[in-house]
């Protein structure tokens, strides 16, 4: 899949290549580290590896088999000024909740050992409006730059850089990279040369596996105060050594997946994807407002973190990965989840390439949750469409206009001529 992406510049921005690079740089070193462990249950590592292989193949197959673009929003036309207003409103609302998160994050993290709970989870969910505002403003700005869109993009970028540079949030760094590169591709048909892709992959792998050291370098123990570290201190981090240790030592996320897959394979107690309902309730129903007891009563409580008779205890902050999530639903046939992710992304991507502005926004916004499907879980991708229905759809409805069309690349008519030819 990596080779497929390197063969053409455009493919380096598509889901199969990006997810394969993420798997190779983050999960594969952990798998190799686990191969040195002697106390794993017999064949448990092989089962997890087989699941990883079939899920990667299913992702690529679902993406490659699709031949049709998504038809939703195909006839929607947008007024440029209304898009700017929508992005400004989303940015202002998101910036407010982002500020509230910054006030509470250190206290909550220290109190709960790095885990967020309480009202901060609501603020964090609503702070994602910043991302939607950035995507809309950036697409509009790249088509026809002006001061209004520049100001919105500038505010959003500063908020992202605070998360990335000061707090070392690798998730925000990856999401920001996806937003910028896909926006440039959809509006200017600019794709990075191979040397940039290779450099970004190498740097990304080194940084992702050293993010803990980076945070300790940049932040004091209270996790909010800057240590005063500069470029020299950042370059002093042993990036190569940290990557080597992942190859030599057991990984935090993958070891959870190995034990979880082994437990499910022995018991064959499957959840048949009902876990997505619990994830929906957990993520989108605020217990602070409806009451935690009522929220708990809505959940099926299917026990997604059952490790059987093993004494395995996951590290705080680690995940089971999407491999275990899919396996717990349908055994090895859980690959259908990854097949659907590839298929859905392919349909929206083809619609975006035909000038569907709404499809461009959707592809950019769901790409990062799709990339998390292996390292985190699969439910986040599917639930992302619920969030878009709540926050993006009203903005698009506000900007919709019957007689005036905002079309991606309208300042560059040769793109359309080239595509038509």
MOBEL-V269347 format. One line per field, one symbol per residue. psi: psi as a letter, one per 40 degrees, with the letter a starting at -180 (. if undefined). A space follows every 10 residues. Layout:
psi=???
//
This chain:
psi=dddddedidd deeidddddd dddddddddd ddddeeheei iheddddddd dddddddddd dddddheiii ehedehiihd dddddddddd dddddddddd dddedddddd dffehhiadd ddddddeedd dddddddddd dddghidddd dddddddddd ddddddefhd dddddddddd dddddddefh iiiddddddd ddddddddee ddddddddia deedhheeia ddddeehgdd dddddddeih iddddddddd dddddddfgi efeedddddd dddehhddde hdddddddid fegefhfbei fhhiiheiie iddddddedf adeeeddddd dddddddddd ddeeehdddd dddddedddd dedddciddd ddeddddddd ddddddddei hdehhhhhed egdddddddd .
//
